[in-house]
């Protein structure tokens, strides 16, 4: 019998969703403004608007803001599917800690263990778990599968996971985890069919979006990544700082009197491209301004500089480089960023095909390039769907 799967990706104030009938997308959309003016919108595979609904106000203070909107989503999904049963719901859960290395069916006990990880990701974990909790209350019989953004990086060697702190911190879970794992897992699953050389070789994948990171893969397995204990580490991002000297945080505390919440606001929401440029966190906006705006130009230069700097730091770990893959919003659609990065890597023998790059082709390196450079669109929702199907159909 044909079945459907719902994939959910929850943020701090929104829930993106994709509805699959077998492996085919039949609808996608989001619940947004959960804390202000809830809005539910869905479109079909052809782009036609299927539903556009708003609520006059969010849930009263103290009540779960996910409950009402998620109930409306579930009701609409059930109606839209008609006689097709909903097999289960898959969730992108940001943090699985050291314990969860694979997707798992959610029970009240599993939910408790995931809630206990909140101190490791205080901004993201509660948002990930909100729709899960709402669905457990609405439909306790509906299978839900947690798919972890940290799981793909469980193959990191111990030396790549440890932080140079007293052992007591490691015992509390303070270590490097890595994120964007569902995206990297999807890319790794594509490589055997696209390029056996990269699937079996030494490849760096650049997930470049508003959040950005790198993953060094040996034989399509993660052995190093730029995000560590949190999603703040590594590359310059839209509003996040990336790698920063901890002494700066001490300065913020001592010289400016900032507490943890104040520092968190700066590092997560006021830094990165927005902080550098003073005008925007969006690479497209900055490129439009770059010709006449020095701060915008310098922000883009730092984005590329840190990208290449950290690619360079991964090459010795891999023992060389066979391939470079660009993915996610900027990686897939921004030819200028790819060109600037590859130009700085020409010493490696990277040779870019300018026409292929401008056309966003699948392979953007020349035939004589020592490093194969590819553009592969990521698909975290499809990865979630696969995990739900594998967990429930093969169980």
PyMOL commands that set and color helices and strands:
alter all, ss='L'
color gray80, all
select helices_A, chain A and resi 66-81+108-115+118-120+125-138+151-155+158-161+167-171+181-194+196-200+246-256+260-270+272-277+283-289+294-318+328-333+335-344+346-348+354-358+380-393
alter helices_A, ss='H'
color red, helices_A
select strands_A, chain A and resi 3-10+15-21+24-32+39-44+49-54+85-93+104-105+144-148+202-208+212-218+221-225+323-327+372-375
alter strands_A, ss='S'
color yellow, strands_A
deselect
rebuild
show_as cartoon
